[in-house]
Amino acid sequence: MELFARDALLPGGWARDVRLQWDAQGRLVRVDAGADCAAGVAVSRGPVIPGMPNLHSHAFQHVFAGLAECRSREDDSFWSWREAMYRFAARITPDELETIATHLYIRMLRGGYTSVCEFHYLHHDSDGRPYADDATMSQCLLRAARRAGIGITLLPVLYQCAGFGEVPSLPEQRRFLRSTESLLGLIDRLRSAPGSPGERIGFAAHSLRAVPAQSLQAALAGLDAIDSGAPIHIHIAEQQREVAECIAWSGQRPVAWLLDHANVDGRWCLVHATHLSTQEALAAARTNAVAGLCPTTEANLGDGTFNASGWMAASGKWGIGSDSHVCVDAAEELMALEYSQRLLLQRRNVLAGQRDASVAAAMIRAAVAGGAQACGRPVAGIAVGQQADFVVLDDRHPALAGLGADQMLSSHVFASDRTSAIYGVHVAGNARITAGRHREDEDAAARFVAARSALLARD
C-alpha cells in the first residue's frame, strides 16, 4: 500500500517527492524523499502532514458543548460551568454515550485528529451503581472509536472525593466514583479483552483534589504491576482556586507536590498545567512529562493562559487536546495556542521552532511528538515504524490554491476555514475521510441530534 506526495511534513521538516509505503498492519515501512512516482501509485491531492493526536477528551461533554454560554451568576467561572456539566452527566445512558462519542470521533477525524486519549470517568449508572458489566461505559467508547476509525488510548479515571484533604464526594459525582482496586481491575480486564491494534489502555487520576495521596500511590504501584509502560494522565493546576486549595492543604503548589510524591516521567501527561511557577515549570520539563494543552477549552472556561514559550524554552514537551469539545479542530487549537502567547507577550510568531521560522510547521511537529508520547502509541509522525496516520490538504481549496506547501500549511492553521481545507485523512493507512467526508457522516449526525434532544427533554 503506497501513496506519493509532492510535499510531506516529516519529523525533520518538509520534504519533496515522498513515497510512503505501509504494511498490512498500517505501519510505515518506507518513507523515501526525492523518490520517483511509480506507475499506478496514488498521488496525494495536496501536501501531506502528520495526523494529530488529541491528548485530552471527555467524549460525553460533546453533547453539552455550546450550552453553557449564558451567564448564570455574576462570578461565572469554571466552577459554575462544572455544575451545569454535572446535570448533563447525570442523565446520559450507555447507548447515548456511544452515539455521542461516535459523532465526536468522526468530527475529530474531519478536524485532522487521528488518535484520541479518552479521559473516561463516567463509569456507573445514574444512581452511581456499577452496571452488571462493569466495563459497559468503557466498551461504549471503544466501540465508538472502532466505528469512527480513530485510534484510541482509553484512560479509566480514578475519582474518589470532592476536594483536597479527602472532602466527601458530592451526590452529583456518584457516577464517577471507584475504589482503587476496582479501577485497577477494570484496567486489567480492558487490557486482556480482544481489541483493535489501534487501542491502548492507560490510567488517569482525575486530579489531586479528587484522589487522596494514599490512593494515588496505591494506583500507581498497581498499574506498574499490570503494565509498567502504561500512559498516566492527570488534571493539574488548571484553576487558581485549585492552586490555592492545594497550598492550604499541603503547603505546596500542585505540580510541586506531585513531583515530590510521584515518580513523574515520560509516561505522564500533565493536563492543563496552566498555573505553574517558574520553578515548577523547570522541574516538570526535566521529567520528560508532556504538558497537555487545551487552549479553546481553557479559554472557554476562563482557566488562564499557559506560559508556552517559557515551557518550550525549558525544552518541555507538549501536545493539544479538545477536552470539552467547544472546538474540534486541530488547526484551530494550534492557532488558539499561538494567539494566547501573542496576547500574553505582545509579540508575533512566538512558537516558531529553533530550526525553522514557520510557526505552523514547528507547532505541528512538536504537538504530534508530544501527543504520541501521551498516547503511548506509535503515532509520532510520518516516519518508518510509526503508524500511517496522515492528513492530506486540499490544494484546490481557495485558501490554499496556488501556494507553496509551507504557505498552504500556514494558511490552513491561521487563515482558512480549516476543516474544509482537509481533503483526506488516513488512520493506519485506511482512508477515513475522503473529499472531506466520512462514510458515516449523515447517520452519526442524525443519531447525535436525536440523543441530544432526548437529553434536553429530560432536563
Buried (B, 14 or more C-beta within 10 A) or exposed (E): BBBBBBBBBBBEBBBEBBBBBBEEEBBBEEBBBEBEBEEEBEEBBBBBBBBBBBBBBBBBBBBBBEEBEEEEEEEBBBEBBEEBBBEBBBBBBBEBBBBBBBBBBBBBBBBBBBBBBBBBBBBBBEEBEBEEEBBBBBBBBBEBBBBBBBBBBBBBBBBBBBBBEBEEBEEBBBBBBBEBEBBBBBBBBBBEEEBEEBBBBBBBBBBBBBBBBEBBBBBBEBBBEBBEEBBBBBBBBBBBEBBEBBBEBBEBBBBBBBBEBBEBEBBBBBBBBBBBEEEBBBBBBEBBBBBBBBBBBBBBBEBBBBBBBBBBEBEBBBBBBBBBBBBBBBBBBBBBBBBBBEEBBEEEEBBBBEEEEBBBBBBBBBBBBBBBBBBBBBBBBBEEEBBBBBBBBBBEBEBBEEBEBBBBBBBBBBEBEBBEBBBBBBBBBBBBBBEBEBEBBEBBBEBBEEBBEBBEEEE
